[in-house]
């Protein structure tokens, strides 16, 4: 007597696909978390570099800060290797300095996609004081998914 195993084979294939999908989901999630941690660290380092360049410029110019970051890149030797503000997002973060005047500065780094490209909003102010806070998807209504 011949036994039909096609039903068993179909169930085994479905189970195999389900297990593979589950493993793939966890693998992708870990990859995103690892990438976010790397991007977060890089954003903090870039902001600290910008702050250090601004503070050094101020020391060399009688306590006065520049009006733009381009003043830091156009000296010889430059205080800063590149102007991070005029670039596309770097490693998932966009950089800005909403306040940059002779009295001081405030610069920030925000993830381009909260919880995907980064998890923290960073702000650094005059004197190199850095604060960070968790980003929220409602901070980016046009980019929330």
N, C-alpha and C positions, 0 to 999 in steps of 0.2 A: 504494500500500500504506500502511495506517495503522499507526503505531507507538504502543504503549501506554506512556505516560510516568508512570503512576500509581505504579509501583515507585520510579522516580527521585524523584518528588515526596515520597514517604513518607520516603525516606532523607534528603533535604534538610531536611525538617521536623524529623526526629529530630536531625540534626546541629545545626540552628539552636537547638533547645531545649537541647541539651547545652552549646553555647557560651554561651547566655544564662544557664544555671544556674551555669556556672563563673564567669562575670563577676559574677553576683549574689553568689556565695559570697565572692569576694575583696572585693567592695564592703562586704558586711555585716561581714566580719572587720576591715577597716580602720575601719569606723564604731565597732565595739566597742572596738578598741585606742585610738582617739582619745577615746572617751567615758571609758574607764578612766583615761587620762592626765589628763583634766580633773578627774575625781572624785578621783584621788590628790592632785593639786595643791590642790584645794579642801579636802580633809581636813587636809592639812598646815597650810594657812592658818588653818582654824578652830581646830586645836589650838594654834597659836602665839598666836592671839587669846585663847583661854582662859588660856594660860600667862601672857601679858602682863597680863591682868586680875587673875589671882591674885597675881602679883608686885607689881603696883601696890597692890593691897589690902593686902598684907603690909607694904609700905613705909609706908602710911598708918596701920597698926595695930600699930606697934612689933614688926614681924617675925612677927606671928601671921597664919596663913592662915585663911580662913573654913571652917566646917564643911560648907557646901553652896554650890553655885553660885548659888542663889537670893539669897544675900547680895550677890552681885555685880550682880544686876539690880534690886534693890530700893532702891538708894541713889540720891541725886540729886546730881550726874549719875551714871548707872550706869557701873560698870566694864565691864560686858558688856551688849550689846544684847538678848540672849536667853539662856535656859538651854538649851543644846544637849543636855543629858542627858535631858530629859523629853519629847523630841520623837521622832517617827518618824524613821527613817534619813534623813539629809540627803545628797542626791546619791550614794546608794549606800553610805554609811558610817554606822555606829552609833557613837556617842560614849559613853564612860563614864569615871568617875573613881573607880576602886576604892579609892583612898586619898586622902582629903581631910580633913585634920585640922590643928590649929593649928601643928604642926611641919613640914608639907609636903604634897605632893600627887604623885599619879601619875595621869595621864589617858591614855586611849588612843582610837584610832579604828580600827575594823576593818570591812573591806568586808562587806556583807550577803551577797554571793555572790562568793566568791573567783574571780578571773580573768574575771569578767563585770562586776561593778559597781566593782571596784577590784583592784589587784594587790599592795598593800602594807599591812602592819599598822604603825601608828604608835604610839609611846609617848613621852610627854613627862613629865619629872619636875621636881622642885623645882630652881629655877635656870634653867629653860627648856632643859634638855638633852633633845633629841629624837633618838630612834633609830627606824629603820624596818627592816623585814625583809619579804621576800616572803611572801605568804600561801600556804598550802598547802590544797588541797581537804580533806585529812584533818583540818584544824583545825575544819572545819564539817561534821561527819558528817551532820547532818540537812538540810543545804543542798547537799551535793555532788550533782552530776548526771553 
